[in-house]
């Protein structure tokens, strides 16, 4: 699936998470992903942030697994006023994502000394969704941050902050 489909799926997942906000069970204690593994195979998108980190960003656990795109398993966390969805893709890199035609903005940068980018698609811009991504374990980690109601926040800045926290723990 293309990035536009992933963006639309993330927006729908964010709305669905808000609708079912009261239906989740108690938050499970989660440890951050194991950084000693080879590649992203053992990285669980639902454990990229510790419970304390989730709380510091205003997100609530437990996360909701997102299997909409089989090549990009993910996990969504609701929050106020932002929600976040983490994805991993073991087959692509930041460079591969840079060639997508639907980006309205694609800013290359470095996160933890890795190739990274902050990107918004046309539909994501309208939906107030921004993706920060960085190379990890031969693939890429994607951090989609969305703002449910426009409160004038910078989703891209928030996505980059979250990515900067998790990148040092990810495999190279």
C-alpha positions, 0 to 999 in steps of 0.5 A: 500500500502507498503512504496515502493509504497508510495516512488515511488508515492512521487517521481512521485508526486515530478516530476509532481509538477516540471512539473506543477510548473507554473500552480498553482494559488496564494499562499493561506495564511495557518495557521498551523494545529490545535493541540487541536484536538483529533487524526489526523482526523482534521490535514490537511497535506497542513497546517503543515507548515506556509507560513513563514516556507515553505519559510524558508525551500525553499518550495513554496505553495500552496501545491498539495494534494496527495490522491494516498494512501487513508490511507495516505492522503498527500500534496506536496510542490515543492522547490529548490533543495528539495521538501517535501510531508507530509502524515498522517496515523491514523492507524499506528505508527513508530513501525508499519513502523519499520517492513517493509522489504523494508527499506535499513536504519531505524534509530530510534530517538526521535522528540519532546519526541516522537517515531520517525525514519529516513528511506530510502528504496532501491528505495528511496535511488536511487531516493534521498528520505528520510522519517522522521516520528514521532508518533502523535495523535495515528498515524504517521506523515511522512515527505518525502524529495526528492532532484530532482537533486543530489547536495550532500544534506542530505535528511534525515537531512532535513526531520528531521529538518522539522519534528522537526518544526511541531511535537510540534504542533501535537496532542500527 
